[in-house]
Amino acid sequence: MNVLVINAGSSSLKYQLYDMTNETVLAKGRVERIGMESSILTHEVEGEPDVREVSEILEHTAAVRKVLDMLTHPKFGVLRAIGDIQAVGHRVVHGGESFHESVLIDADVKAEIRRLFDLAPLHNPAHMMGILAVEANLPDVPQAVVFDTAFHQTMPPASYLYAIPTVLYRKHKIRRYGFHGTSHDYVSKQAAAFLGKAPEALKIVSCHIGNGASCAAILHGKSYDTSMGMTPLEGLMMGTRSGDLDPAIVPFAMNKEELTLSEVNSMLNKHSGLLAISGLSSDMREVVQAMEEGSEPAKLAFEMYAYRIRKYIGAYAAAMNGIDVLLFTAGVGENSVPLRKRVCEGLTFLGLELDDARNEVRSGETRRVSADGSQVDVLVVPTNEELLIARDTYRLAIGPKGKR
């Protein structure tokens, strides 16, 4: 019972193959520089040396075919035949208001994903290329899609509507959608299981802190609010994204600097955040190192970054009338000891107390980093979006109610 998970970008494709009998990863890898003569495929199998091949891969259908060839390779593969893949699951960033949960792919689903291209022009078209590429190579294998926005479809109108003329919502669906939903869903359930409680019994603030970052208020197992908005630009300060800012800055900067719409969009998405303030890097590790070496811009970037996370945590505690669990996940959230410490130092009014020794421990497992007497459980929860995609795909396509 094998499920292949695909995450397709415009010039890349990541994959993981799961054996769902025990939810183990049989193989994983990525194809980079699709569309070029020097495309790179990296293939990883636990306990074996990584395989790296450079060849011409001009489009996604060829990339998927290359992945399938590698998975069934007599020396490097883990499958006897392509037919050993029973289903394929895809990550799709934007499901708009159309998709509240994961679904099997059919003609109507593909048409709706295409209709949503305007809401996610950098992501959804690439995901569609991945879906069509799998369809071309595995025409008889069921495919499912898991949407980053679906988890947040439980938000009430007071959370997701903007205070702008409602005609813009009615005509163009301009509203808060939120992202990282697959991760927030997964880690909140993992946190509840770790604590031995039902998700419905908890008020959780989930902090997915990576190069892209978002917070989510999860009330009784459902998303109540989240920091990203109609696009992933809103909310927290991120690696290269600005996060929240006065919207009047956009036309002001365009006028003063004679920027085009494309240029200002690039500035806010690719040249802001940690990179802009530190003047050094979008990588928190490099920013922390520079701060410890005495860099004032790096120190300011770190303080701004932590401060904005802390503000959102406080706001969501107020929105839910309390907080039981604060969790950190994703690359920075799971690994940056100083960031977690700085964020939590300003939350003692919630009865939250961090245990410095626990916070210093590095582990790939879910763990508690709060002190025994803390009124809020602070957890580090490794995210695993691919596993959630595999589980949903298995449930939809192979499980008792699936097609196989």
C-alpha positions in Angstrom: 0.0 0.0 0.0 2.3 2.7 -1.3 1.5 6.4 -1.7 3.7 8.8 -3.6 3.5 12.4 -2.4 4.4 15.2 -4.9 5.1 18.9 -4.3 5.6 20.5 -7.6 7.0 24.0 -8.1 7.5 25.9 -11.3 11.0 24.5 -11.9 11.3 21.8 -9.2 9.5 18.7 -7.9 9.9 17.1 -4.5 8.7 13.6 -3.7 8.3 11.1 -0.9 7.2 7.5 -1.2 5.3 6.1 1.8 4.5 2.5 2.8 1.2 3.2 4.5 1.1 -0.2 6.3 3.6 1.4 8.8 3.8 5.0 7.5 7.5 4.7 6.7 9.3 6.7 4.0 10.7 4.2 1.5 12.4 6.9 -0.6 12.4 10.7 -1.1 14.1 13.2 -3.3 13.8 16.2 -5.6 14.2 17.3 -9.1 15.7 20.8 -9.5 16.2 23.1 -12.5 13.4 21.6 -14.6 13.4 23.1 -18.0 17.2 23.2 -18.3 19.8 20.9 -19.8 21.5 20.5 -16.4 18.6 19.4 -14.3 19.5 17.6 -11.1 17.7 14.7 -9.5 18.6 13.8 -5.9 17.3 10.4 -4.6 17.5 9.3 -1.0 16.9 5.9 0.6 17.5 5.4 4.3 20.8 3.7 5.0 22.0 4.0 1.4 24.2 6.7 -0.2 22.3 9.5 -1.9 22.1 9.3 -5.7 22.6 12.4 -7.7 22.0 12.6 -11.5 22.4 15.5 -13.8 20.5 15.3 -17.1 18.2 17.2 -19.4 14.7 17.4 -18.0 12.7 19.9 -19.9 9.2 19.7 -18.4 7.3 18.1 -15.5 6.1 15.0 -17.3 9.7 14.1 -18.0 10.6 14.9 -14.3 7.9 12.5 -13.0 9.0 9.8 -15.5 12.6 10.2 -14.1 11.3 9.9 -10.6 9.4 6.7 -11.4 12.5 5.3 -13.2 14.5 6.0 -10.1 11.9 4.4 -7.7 12.0 1.2 -9.8 15.7 1.2 -10.6 17.3 -2.2 -10.2 20.1 -0.8 -8.0 18.7 2.4 -6.4 15.0 1.8 -6.4 12.6 0.5 -3.7 9.8 -0.8 -5.9 9.6 -3.8 -8.2 7.3 -2.0 -10.7 5.5 1.3 -11.2 2.3 -0.6 -10.5 3.3 -0.9 -6.9 2.2 2.8 -6.5 -1.4 2.7 -5.4 -2.1 6.4 -5.2 -0.5 9.9 -5.5 -1.1 12.8 -3.3 -0.3 16.5 -4.1 0.2 19.6 -2.1 -1.8 22.5 -3.6 -1.4 25.9 -2.0 -4.7 27.6 -2.7 -8.1 26.0 -2.5 -10.0 29.3 -2.2 -13.5 28.9 -0.7 -14.1 25.8 -2.9 -12.3 23.2 -0.9 -12.8 22.7 2.8 -11.0 19.3 2.9 -8.7 17.1 0.8 -10.4 15.6 -2.3 -9.8 13.1 -5.0 -8.9 14.6 -8.3 -11.4 14.6 -11.2 -12.2 17.0 -14.1 -14.2 19.3 -11.9 -11.4 19.6 -9.3 -8.8 20.4 -12.0 -11.1 23.0 -13.4 -11.5 24.7 -10.1 -7.8 24.6 -9.3 -7.3 26.4 -12.7 -10.0 28.9 -11.8 -8.0 29.7 -8.6 -4.8 30.6 -10.6 -5.4 34.3 -10.0 -5.3 33.8 -6.2 -2.0 31.9 -6.3 -0.3 32.7 -9.6 3.1 31.5 -8.4 1.9 28.2 -7.0 -1.3 26.7 -8.3 -0.1 26.6 -12.0 3.0 24.7 -10.9 0.9 22.3 -8.8 -1.3 21.7 -11.9 1.7 20.8 -13.9 2.6 18.2 -11.3 -1.0 16.8 -11.4 -1.0 16.5 -15.2 2.5 15.1 -15.2 1.5 12.3 -12.9 -1.7 11.7 -14.9 0.4 11.3 -18.1 2.7 8.7 -16.4 0.2 6.9 -14.2 -3.2 7.4 -15.9 -5.0 4.7 -13.9 -3.7 5.6 -10.4 -6.0 7.8 -8.3 -4.7 11.2 -7.2 -5.7 13.4 -4.3 -5.0 17.0 -3.4 -4.4 18.5 0.0 -4.9 22.2 0.2 -2.8 24.5 2.4 -5.9 26.8 2.8 -8.4 24.0 3.7 -7.7 23.9 7.4 -8.5 27.6 7.8 -11.9 27.4 6.1 -13.4 27.1 9.6 -12.5 30.7 10.4 -15.6 32.9 11.1 -16.4 35.9 8.9 -15.1 38.2 11.7 -11.7 36.6 11.3 -11.5 36.3 7.5 -13.2 39.4 6.1 -11.3 42.6 5.5 -12.8 46.0 6.4 -13.1 47.0 2.7 -16.1 47.4 0.5 -17.9 44.0 0.6 -18.4 44.1 -3.2 -14.7 43.2 -3.5 -15.4 40.0 -1.5 -18.5 39.2 -3.4 -17.0 39.7 -6.8 -13.4 38.8 -6.4 -13.3 36.8 -3.1 -10.8 39.1 -1.5 -10.5 37.8 2.0 -8.2 36.1 4.4 -7.4 32.5 3.4 -4.3 31.6 5.5 -1.6 29.2 4.6 0.5 26.5 6.2 -2.8 24.9 7.0 -1.5 21.3 6.4 1.3 22.0 8.9 -0.9 23.7 11.5 -3.4 20.8 11.3 -0.8 18.2 11.7 1.2 19.7 14.6 -1.9 20.7 16.6 -3.1 17.1 16.5 0.4 15.9 17.4 0.5 18.3 20.4 -2.9 17.1 21.7 -1.8 13.5 21.4 1.4 14.3 23.2 -0.5 15.8 26.1 -3.1 13.0 26.1 -5.9 15.3 25.4 -8.5 15.7 22.7 -7.9 18.6 20.2 -11.4 19.8 21.0 -10.4 20.4 24.6 -7.6 22.8 23.8 -6.8 26.4 22.9 -3.6 26.3 20.9 -1.5 28.9 19.3 0.6 27.2 16.6 3.7 29.0 15.3 5.0 27.7 12.0 8.3 29.6 11.8 10.4 28.9 8.7 11.5 31.1 5.8 7.8 31.7 5.5 6.1 32.0 8.8 2.6 32.1 10.2 0.7 31.8 13.5 -2.7 30.2 13.9 -5.3 30.4 16.7 -6.7 26.8 16.9 -9.8 26.8 19.1 -11.2 23.3 20.0 -9.4 21.7 17.1 -10.4 24.2 14.4 -8.7 27.2 12.9 -10.1 30.4 14.4 -7.7 32.9 13.0 -4.3 32.9 11.2 -1.7 35.6 10.4 -1.3 35.1 6.7 -4.1 36.6 4.6 -5.3 36.6 1.0 -1.6 35.8 0.1 1.3 34.5 2.2 2.7 38.1 2.5 0.6 39.2 5.4 1.3 38.6 9.0 4.7 37.9 10.6 8.0 39.3 9.5 9.6 36.4 7.5 12.9 35.6 5.8 12.4 37.8 2.8 8.7 38.9 3.2 7.7 42.1 5.0 4.6 40.8 6.8 2.2 43.4 8.1 2.6 47.0 7.0 0.5 50.1 6.4 -1.1 49.5 2.9 -0.5 53.2 2.1 3.2 52.4 2.0 2.7 50.6 -1.3 1.5 53.6 -3.5 3.8 55.9 -1.6 6.9 53.9 -2.3 5.8 53.3 -5.9 5.5 57.1 -6.4 8.7 58.1 -4.7 10.9 55.4 -6.2 9.0 55.1 -9.5 8.4 51.4 -9.0 6.2 49.2 -11.1 3.7 46.9 -9.6 6.0 44.0 -10.4 8.9 45.7 -8.7 7.1 46.6 -5.5 5.7 43.1 -5.3 9.2 41.7 -5.6 10.4 44.1 -3.0 7.8 43.0 -0.4 8.1 39.3 -1.1 11.8 38.8 -1.9 13.8 41.7 -0.5 12.2 42.5 2.8 12.0 40.8 6.2 15.1 39.5 8.0 17.2 40.0 4.8 16.3 43.7 4.6 16.7 44.6 8.2 19.8 42.6 8.9 21.4 43.6 5.6 23.0 40.1 5.7 20.8 37.1 5.3 17.3 35.7 5.3 18.6 32.7 7.3 17.9 33.0 11.0 21.1 31.0 11.9 23.3 33.5 10.1 21.4 36.4 11.7 21.8 35.0 15.2 25.5 34.3 14.6 26.0 37.9 13.4 24.1 39.2 16.4 26.3 37.3 18.8 29.3 38.7 17.0 28.0 42.2 17.7 26.1 43.2 14.6 23.5 45.9 15.5 21.4 45.4 12.3 21.3 41.7 13.0 20.2 42.3 16.6 17.5 44.7 15.4 16.3 42.1 12.9 16.1 39.4 15.5 14.3 41.6 18.0 11.7 42.7 15.4 11.2 39.1 14.3 10.6 37.9 17.9 8.5 40.9 18.8 6.0 40.3 16.0 5.6 36.6 16.8 5.0 37.6 20.5 2.4 40.2 19.5 0.4 37.6 17.5 0.6 35.1 20.3 -0.8 37.7 22.7 -3.5 38.7 20.2 -4.6 35.1 19.7 -4.7 34.4 23.4 -7.1 37.3 23.7 -9.1 36.1 20.7 -9.7 32.7 22.2 -10.0 34.0 25.8 -7.0 32.0 26.9 -4.3 29.7 25.7 -3.5 26.1 26.8 -0.7 25.3 24.4 1.9 27.3 22.6 3.8 25.3 20.0 6.7 26.0 17.7 7.3 24.1 14.4 9.1 24.3 11.1 12.8 25.0 10.5 13.3 28.1 12.7 10.6 27.2 15.2 12.0 23.7 15.8 15.7 24.6 15.8 16.3 28.2 17.0 16.8 28.0 20.8 17.4 31.8 21.2 14.3 32.7 19.2 12.0 30.5 21.3 13.6 31.9 24.5 13.2 35.6 23.3 9.5 35.0 22.3 8.6 33.4 25.6 10.4 35.9 27.8 7.6 38.4 27.1 4.7 36.0 27.8 5.0 35.6 31.5 1.7 37.5 32.0 0.0 34.4 30.6 1.5 32.3 33.3 3.9 30.9 30.8 7.4 29.8 32.1 10.1 28.4 29.8 12.5 25.8 31.1 15.9 26.9 29.7 17.5 23.5 30.0 14.6 21.8 28.2 14.7 24.5 25.5 18.4 23.8 24.8 17.7 20.1 24.0 17.8 19.4 20.3 15.6 16.5 19.2 13.6 15.3 16.3 10.7 14.4 18.6 7.8 16.3 20.0 8.9 17.7 23.4 7.9 20.0 26.2 10.1 23.1 26.7 8.0 24.8 29.4 8.7 24.5 33.1 6.7 22.0 35.2 4.7 24.9 36.9 3.9 26.7 33.7 0.2 27.4 33.1 0.8 27.1 29.4 2.4 24.0 27.8 5.1 25.1 25.4 6.0 22.4 22.9 8.3 21.9 20.0 6.5 19.8 17.5 8.3 18.7 14.3 6.0 19.2 11.4 5.4 16.5 8.7 3.1 17.9 6.0 4.1 15.1 3.6 2.8 12.4 6.1 -0.5 14.2 6.5 -0.8 14.4 2.7 0.0 10.7 2.5 -2.6 9.9 5.2 -5.4 11.9 3.5 -4.5 10.3 0.1 -4.6 6.8 1.6 -7.9 7.5 3.3 -9.5 8.9 0.1 -8.0 6.6 -2.5 -7.1 3.3 -0.9 -8.8 3.1 2.5 -12.2 1.5 3.2 -14.1 4.3 1.5 -11.6 4.8 -1.3 -11.6 3.4 -4.8 -9.2 0.6 -4.1 
